[in-house]
Amino acid sequence: MPHHKSAKKRVRQTATRTQRNKVKTTMARSAEKKIRTAVEAGDKDGASKLLVQAQSLFARLAKTGVIKPNTAARKTSRLTKFVAKA
């Protein structure tokens, strides 16, 4: 348990950021899942539109440090190949 005022503030900030990052990570996972289900259902146009949104989301998350830049690039690349193959 923190005793200093600044350490207590750090605990509060960490909790807030953790919650915020968890929401954003879940959004990324959901976007990826929507694309995969659209491709499996045969909706290539819908998947292409969702892919553009997902690419933007991954780039924003990488820029803010929620996910690493290489992770964002890898996810974008794999999803693009997945949609193109369908």
Secondary structure, 3 states (H helix, E strand, C coil): CCCCHHHHHHHHHHHHHHHHHHHHHHHHHHHHHHHHHHHHHCCHHHHHHHHHHHHHHHHHHHHHCCCCHHHHHHHHHHHHHHHHHC
